[in-house]
Amino acid sequence: MSTEEAHDDHGHHLPAVQDWPRGFGEASWWPFVTAVGGAGIYAGAGLYVMGQDGIVGQTAGPAVFIGSIFLFLAGLYGWLYHAFVSHFWSRDANQKSASKLRWGMIAFLGSELGTFGALFTYYFFIRAGTWPPQELPELTGSLVLANTAILIISSFTLHWAHVAIREENHRNFVLGLAVTLLLGVVFIGGQVYEYYEFIVHSNFSITDGIFGSAFYGLTGLHGLHVSLGAVLLGIVFVRALRGQYSAERHVSVSTASMYWHFVDVVWIFLVVVLYVGAEVGA
């Protein structure tokens, strides 16, 4: 590897870049930081449970959990900035880089299936027992139905925008992205309001039994993913306003769309299983 290649690290890479195998891309700390933050979230949850039994201090779990969330978000920010902004800002990827980015997103979504699968397995485990394990609030109200409709519509508007750029229709492309981003923000606001209603008016919080932990764990994790998707779409939207996409150059639009459609499908499954399913037989 040449000296120029070895030192082309943009301040984001491991000191021994020259030892990184050729063909595996640039070495970066950001995936490692993100993984440590993600692992810390689970560690914080475990410490919280241990704290309830007096094994560790009661503040240890929440402190590790909150700190890990910030570490996780910081790692994602650095990772996304390096992948979507620094390298792809003024131009879209060439064919080889585009393929890596798409496969990278597919691999990431595969890991996300494992994460959601773990929490759904926990819910199915408690659902198989005595049901309901506690008094449940009204889950299938108008708010969750409206939020579901908003997220489904956002998938259609994003698909419309994606089709528009492939047809060189920049006006509809920008309009579709703007509407999708707006719907995503409204969805996040709706979920925050739902939490407010549950916690303040229904006295239903994450500490209210095993269903409370499953409900807030799943919906909170999904809300975090929608927020991350909104950040991705925001970056794509700014690039769209600058005219940096065309029918031949839109790989980051494709990858952001894959992610957004993924969180939409997860939400529909979550509503059917967690909201509707919890009230069946309650």
C-alpha positions as CSV (number, residue, x, y, z in Angstrom):
1,M,0.0,0.0,0.0
2,S,1.4,3.4,-0.9
3,T,2.3,6.1,1.6
4,E,-0.5,8.3,0.3
5,E,-3.1,5.5,0.9
6,A,-1.6,4.7,4.3
7,H,-2.1,8.3,5.5
8,D,-5.4,9.0,3.8
9,D,-7.3,8.7,7.1
10,H,-9.2,12.0,7.3
11,G,-8.7,11.8,11.1
12,H,-11.2,9.0,11.6
13,H,-9.1,5.8,11.3
14,L,-7.0,3.5,13.2
15,P,-3.3,4.4,13.5
16,A,-2.2,1.2,11.7
17,V,-4.2,1.7,8.6
18,Q,-1.4,0.1,6.5
19,D,-2.2,-3.2,8.3
20,W,-5.8,-3.2,7.2
21,P,-6.4,-5.9,4.6
22,R,-6.8,-4.6,1.1
23,G,-10.3,-4.7,-0.2
24,F,-12.0,-4.4,3.2
25,G,-12.4,-0.6,3.0
26,E,-11.0,1.9,5.4
27,A,-10.4,1.0,9.0
28,S,-12.5,3.1,11.4
29,W,-13.2,3.4,15.1
30,W,-16.9,4.4,14.6
31,P,-18.4,0.8,14.2
32,F,-16.5,-0.2,17.3
33,V,-17.8,2.8,19.3
34,T,-21.3,2.1,18.1
35,A,-21.0,-1.6,19.1
36,V,-19.7,-0.7,22.6
37,G,-22.6,1.7,23.1
38,G,-25.1,-0.9,21.9
39,A,-23.7,-3.5,24.3
40,G,-23.7,-1.0,27.1
41,I,-27.5,-0.5,26.7
42,Y,-28.1,-4.2,27.4
43,A,-25.5,-4.1,30.3
44,G,-27.4,-1.1,31.8
45,A,-30.7,-3.0,31.6
46,G,-29.1,-6.0,33.3
47,L,-27.6,-3.8,36.1
48,Y,-31.0,-2.1,36.6
49,V,-32.6,-5.5,37.2
50,M,-29.7,-6.4,39.6
51,G,-30.2,-3.1,41.3
52,Q,-33.8,-4.0,42.2
53,D,-32.5,-7.0,44.0
54,G,-29.8,-5.1,45.9
55,I,-26.9,-6.8,44.1
56,V,-25.6,-3.4,42.8
57,G,-26.5,0.2,43.5
58,Q,-29.8,1.3,42.1
59,T,-28.2,4.2,40.2
60,A,-25.7,2.0,38.4
61,G,-28.1,0.6,35.8
62,P,-29.7,3.9,34.7
63,A,-26.3,5.6,34.6
64,V,-24.8,2.9,32.4
65,F,-27.9,2.8,30.2
66,I,-28.1,6.6,29.6
67,G,-24.3,6.8,29.1
68,S,-24.4,3.9,26.6
69,I,-27.2,5.6,24.6
70,F,-25.1,8.7,24.2
71,L,-22.1,6.6,23.2
72,F,-24.2,4.6,20.8
73,L,-25.6,7.8,19.2
74,A,-22.2,9.4,19.0
75,G,-20.8,6.3,17.2
76,L,-23.7,6.3,14.8
77,Y,-23.2,10.0,14.1
78,G,-19.5,9.5,13.3
79,W,-20.3,6.4,11.2
80,L,-23.0,8.1,9.2
81,Y,-21.0,11.3,8.7
82,H,-18.1,9.3,7.4
83,A,-20.2,7.1,5.1
84,F,-22.9,9.5,3.9
85,V,-21.5,13.0,4.3
86,S,-17.7,13.1,4.1
87,H,-17.3,10.5,1.3
88,F,-20.6,10.9,-0.6
89,W,-21.3,14.6,-0.2
90,S,-20.1,16.1,-3.4
91,R,-20.6,13.0,-5.5
92,D,-22.4,9.7,-5.3
93,A,-20.4,6.5,-5.1
94,N,-18.9,4.7,-8.1
95,Q,-20.3,1.3,-8.9
96,K,-17.9,-0.6,-6.6
97,S,-18.5,1.7,-3.7
98,A,-22.2,1.7,-4.4
99,S,-22.3,-2.1,-4.1
100,K,-20.4,-2.0,-0.8
101,L,-22.8,0.6,0.6
102,R,-25.9,-1.4,-0.4
103,W,-24.5,-4.7,1.0
104,G,-23.4,-2.8,4.1
105,M,-26.9,-1.6,4.6
106,I,-28.3,-5.2,4.1
107,A,-25.8,-6.5,6.7
108,F,-26.8,-3.8,9.1
109,L,-30.5,-4.5,8.7
110,G,-29.7,-8.2,9.3
111,S,-28.2,-7.3,12.6
112,E,-31.2,-5.2,13.4
113,L,-33.5,-8.2,12.8
114,G,-31.5,-10.0,15.5
115,T,-31.8,-7.1,17.9
116,F,-35.6,-6.8,17.4
117,G,-35.9,-10.5,17.4
118,A,-34.4,-10.7,20.9
119,L,-36.9,-8.3,22.3
120,F,-39.8,-10.0,20.5
121,T,-38.7,-13.3,21.9
122,Y,-38.8,-11.8,25.4
123,Y,-42.4,-10.6,24.7
124,F,-43.5,-13.9,23.3
125,F,-42.1,-15.6,26.4
126,I,-44.1,-13.5,28.8
127,R,-47.2,-13.7,26.5
128,A,-47.1,-17.5,26.8
129,G,-47.6,-17.3,30.5
130,T,-50.5,-16.0,32.6
131,W,-52.2,-13.2,30.6
132,P,-52.5,-10.4,31.3
133,P,-49.6,-10.2,33.9
134,Q,-51.0,-6.8,35.1
135,E,-53.7,-4.3,34.3
136,L,-53.2,-3.0,30.8
137,P,-54.0,0.5,29.5
138,E,-56.0,1.0,26.4
139,L,-53.4,0.2,23.7
140,T,-55.3,0.3,20.4
141,G,-56.6,3.8,20.5
142,S,-56.9,6.4,17.8
143,L,-53.3,7.7,18.4
144,V,-51.6,4.4,17.5
145,L,-53.9,4.0,14.4
146,A,-53.0,7.5,13.2
147,N,-49.3,6.9,13.8
148,T,-49.5,3.7,11.9
149,A,-51.3,5.4,8.9
150,I,-48.7,8.2,9.0
151,L,-45.7,5.7,8.8
152,I,-47.3,3.6,6.0
153,I,-48.0,6.8,4.0
154,S,-44.4,7.9,4.5
155,S,-43.2,4.7,2.8
156,F,-45.4,5.4,-0.3
157,T,-44.2,9.0,-0.5
158,L,-40.5,7.9,-0.2
159,H,-41.1,5.3,-2.9
160,W,-42.7,8.0,-5.1
161,A,-39.6,10.3,-4.5
162,H,-37.3,7.4,-5.4
163,V,-39.1,6.7,-8.6
164,A,-39.1,10.4,-9.4
165,I,-35.3,10.7,-9.3
166,R,-34.9,7.7,-11.5
167,E,-37.0,9.5,-14.0
168,E,-35.1,12.7,-13.6
169,N,-38.1,14.5,-12.0
170,H,-36.2,16.6,-9.5
171,R,-39.3,18.6,-8.4
172,N,-41.3,15.5,-7.4
173,F,-38.1,14.0,-5.9
174,V,-37.6,16.9,-3.5
175,L,-41.3,17.1,-2.7
176,G,-41.6,13.4,-1.9
177,L,-38.5,13.6,0.4
178,A,-39.9,16.7,2.2
179,V,-43.3,15.0,2.8
180,T,-41.6,11.8,4.0
181,L,-39.4,13.7,6.4
182,L,-42.3,15.7,7.7
183,L,-44.4,12.5,8.3
184,G,-41.4,10.9,10.1
185,V,-41.1,13.9,12.5
186,V,-44.9,13.8,13.1
187,F,-44.7,10.1,13.9
188,I,-41.9,10.7,16.4
189,G,-44.0,13.5,18.0
190,G,-47.0,11.2,18.1
191,Q,-45.0,8.5,19.9
192,V,-43.7,11.0,22.5
193,Y,-47.3,12.2,23.1
194,E,-48.4,8.5,23.5
195,Y,-45.7,8.0,26.1
196,Y,-46.9,11.2,27.9
197,E,-50.5,9.9,27.9
198,F,-49.5,6.5,29.2
199,I,-47.1,7.7,31.9
200,V,-49.1,10.7,33.1
201,H,-52.8,9.8,32.6
202,S,-52.7,5.9,32.7
203,N,-49.8,5.5,35.2
204,F,-48.2,3.0,32.9
205,S,-44.4,3.2,32.7
206,I,-41.4,1.1,32.0
207,T,-41.2,0.0,35.7
208,D,-44.8,-1.4,35.7
209,G,-44.1,-5.0,35.5
210,I,-42.8,-7.3,32.7
211,F,-45.2,-6.0,30.1
212,G,-44.2,-2.4,30.7
213,S,-40.5,-3.3,30.1
214,A,-41.4,-5.2,26.9
215,F,-43.7,-2.4,25.6
216,Y,-41.3,0.5,26.2
217,G,-38.3,-1.6,25.2
218,L,-39.8,-2.5,21.8
219,T,-41.5,0.9,21.1
220,G,-38.5,2.8,22.4
221,L,-36.1,0.9,20.2
222,H,-38.3,1.4,17.2
223,G,-38.6,5.1,17.9
224,L,-34.8,5.3,18.1
225,H,-34.6,3.7,14.6
226,V,-37.2,6.1,13.2
227,S,-35.2,9.0,14.6
228,L,-32.1,7.7,12.9
229,G,-34.0,7.2,9.7
230,A,-35.2,10.8,9.9
231,V,-31.5,11.9,10.2
232,L,-30.6,9.9,7.1
233,L,-33.5,11.4,5.1
234,G,-32.6,14.8,6.3
235,I,-29.1,14.4,4.9
236,V,-30.5,13.1,1.6
237,F,-33.0,16.0,1.5
238,V,-30.2,18.6,1.9
239,R,-28.3,16.9,-0.9
240,A,-31.4,16.8,-3.0
241,L,-31.8,20.6,-2.6
242,R,-28.3,21.0,-3.8
243,G,-29.0,19.0,-6.9
244,Q,-26.6,16.2,-6.1
245,Y,-28.7,13.3,-7.4
246,S,-29.7,12.1,-10.8
247,A,-31.0,9.0,-12.5
248,E,-27.5,7.6,-12.6
249,R,-26.4,8.8,-9.1
250,H,-28.8,8.0,-6.3
251,V,-27.2,5.1,-4.3
252,S,-27.6,6.9,-0.9
253,V,-31.3,7.4,-1.7
254,S,-31.6,3.7,-2.3
255,T,-29.9,2.8,1.0
256,A,-31.9,5.3,3.0
257,S,-35.1,4.0,1.4
258,M,-34.1,0.4,2.4
259,Y,-33.7,1.5,6.0
260,W,-37.0,3.5,6.1
261,H,-39.1,0.7,4.6
262,F,-37.5,-1.7,7.1
263,V,-38.6,0.4,10.2
264,D,-42.1,0.7,8.6
265,V,-42.4,-3.1,8.3
266,V,-41.2,-3.5,11.9
267,W,-43.7,-1.0,13.2
268,I,-46.6,-2.9,11.5
269,F,-45.5,-6.2,13.0
270,L,-45.0,-4.4,16.3
271,V,-48.6,-3.0,16.3
272,V,-50.1,-6.4,15.4
273,V,-48.1,-8.3,18.0
274,L,-47.6,-5.8,20.8
275,Y,-50.7,-3.5,20.7
276,V,-53.4,-5.7,19.2
277,G,-51.9,-9.0,20.5
278,A,-51.7,-7.7,24.0
279,E,-55.4,-7.0,24.2
280,V,-56.4,-10.4,22.8
281,G,-57.5,-12.5,25.7
282,A,-56.8,-9.6,28.2
